[in-house]
Amino acid sequence: MSDVLTGLGLAVVVSILFVCRLIEVTFVRLGRARALGLDEADGVEGRLGPLVRERERLLGPVTLVRLTCQVVIIGTVAVAASNRLGPAGVALALAASAAGLYLIAEAVPRRIGLEANDQMARSLARVGRAFVSIRPLGWISRVFEVIAKLLGPHGGAPASSEVVEDELVAMAEAAAAADLIEHREASLIGSIIQLGDTIAREVMVPRPDMVTTSAASTVRQTLEIVVDSGFSRIPVTGDNSDDLLGMVLSKDLIAAHLNGHSDDPVGALARELMFVPETKRVTELMAEMQEAKRHLAVVVDEYGGTAGIVALEDIIEEMVGEIVDEFDDEVDLVQELEDGAWRVSGRLPIDDLRDLVTTKLPDGDWDTVAGLVFDLAGHVPEANEAVHCDGFEFVVEVVDARRIDVVRVVPGPPKSSGNRPDSALSKSNPSKSNHVKTSTN
């Protein structure tokens, strides 16, 4: 009879242990936003939200009960094995107990709590509130927490409760892997987080690529520029590209043309421009552009010169990817070659190249592949010159005046040649280089 009661008691304790571990896994995984969403979807207010918002009030008592159950199970099994099998059987019984506890109190509840998180949260909400309502358990768990703090390290900075950016990205990727959110949504979360570290210089259209019109140009001439470029906003310059007087809108040009003012200077139609430093974070810039109702801003360098222009569309593309309309001439910035190399545009952001070659490239005061090649070469390279860096060969294929347009990135050490010096900079064989044509607005 005593053995039957002992068996029943162990079954009850094991059941409590299983439920406690299931509660821990479920409510550690459940986020606040998801808990509120489940409550709202089920039309039940204050069911899961409070449990997740004050998670420690739930997890403390549950953990205390779980550990107590484990001690009771192991102690009971050890005593029973000692009475029946002697000291030799205790080790075997404890080993079997450890395997059973891992299965019942770890593997199975963890799998259920992770894979059926929503269903388990709904089912265990009432049990969780019952644990929270048992005040003695809460008091005891808080005492242990205080003791742990007293025994812990002192004098150091308190641990931050904020989740760092890498953890947020990892959480989003894990949620996508578990089909809790779409992979596109996880990618968008990562892009928005990275946007906080992006500055205007990294997203702007550089000054050589700017399409501008002179203040002395006529409305008809500027309309031709609008048609050729496909841009609806054209900066208006004075004496030079650093002397920006404003910008003109295509709708203003069309209105002036229809009203018979096609030969009037376009400077009279120029609207005010917004000027920002190149180090301004784009998150702040986007907010300012929204508040000022501006779609275009001029980026200036530390000397007050024009570094480029940035449009609201450029910032949005940093989050959602390239937005191509019917007027854009889409040019691939990266082309994979058959020999394992890549042909890339000189305008390719250096961070994109790092992702492409999956290696650490040097950091410096440049944002593009062309800037890296300029720094490695130390001068304006000629076509077919090559520079070597971190196991890669960068062959300059197309140079437009002093601008590097196309670079071939070849993985692996540079090929040995009888007349090639063993240095960071050398000339490639012109007969083996492939040229591509590129065009910029």
Secondary structure by P-SEA (a helix, b strand, c coil): caaaaaaaaaaaaaaaaaaaaaaaaaaaaccaaaaaaaaaaaccccccccccccccccaaaaaaaaaaaaaaaaaaaaaaaaacccccaaaaaaaaaaaaaaaaccaaaaaaaaaaaaaaaaaaaaaaaaaaaaaaaaaaaaaaaaaaaaacccccccccccccaaaaaaaaaaaaaaccccaaaaaaaaaaaaaaaccccccccccccbbbbbccccaaaaaaaaaaacccbbbbbccccccccbbbbaaaaaaaaaaccccccccccccbbbbbcccccaaaaaaaaaaacccbbbbbcccccccccccaaaaaaacccccccccccccccccccccccccccccccaaaaaaaacccccccccccaaaaaaaaacccccccbbbbcccbbbbbcccccccccbbbbbccccccccccccccccccccccbbbbbbbcc
